[in-house]
Amino acid sequence: MVTIIAPLFEELQFRLPLSEKRKHFIFPILITLSFILIQILDNVSWLKFSIYSTYFIFLVFIFFRKERDFKNPKIDIFGTTIFFALLHSFNYELSELNGVEYLSILLAVLPQFIGGLMLAYIRIRFGFWYGVFFHGLWNFTLISLILILFSIVGDSLIY
């Protein structure tokens, strides 16, 4: 799931729109709308709902932007990367945090922001499927290291 399905969906949602072709916005918009609907139906998180809704508005904005300048796509790259990183903050338990601890979550998602920038570069320079492959490889490496570390150290890492 983490090494195949998640990278595919995340690349469809966050890197596919880094293109001048309007047809590349269909899947990102549909995926984002489905996540908004899930938040509404499951009453999961208003914060997550707000981030997905804002990302949807951002996607519509870059879709309808009259002059798409792909010689300098900074707004698209940084916008999609910021949302990619923000949504990874939900990998952590947010409900028990106070204000200062939210800053630690921002630092924790810094690798996702940097990784998102690298994946955006790969997407634009080499193509969509290279980004999916690299994203899967990135996730596989991290999960493998975590599993190896837990098998060596055991549950003492949790406490």
Sequence and secondary structure as in RCSB ss.txt:
>XXXX:A:sequence
MVTIIAPLFEELQFRLPLSEKRKHFIFPILITLSFILIQILDNVSWLKFSIYSTYFIFLVFIFFRKERDFKNPKI
DIFGTTIFFALLHSFNYELSELNGVEYLSILLAVLPQFIGGLMLAYIRIRFGFWYGVFFHGLWNFTLISLILILF
SIVGDSLIY
>XXXX:A:secstr
 TTTHHHHHHHHHHTTTSSS GGGGHHHHHHHHHHHHHHHHHT  HHHHHHHHHHHHHHHHHHH SS  TTS HH
HHHHHHHHHHHHHGGGS  TT  HHHHHHHHHHTHHHHHHHHHHHHHHHHH HHHHHHHHHHHHHHHHHHHHHHH
HHHGGGGT 
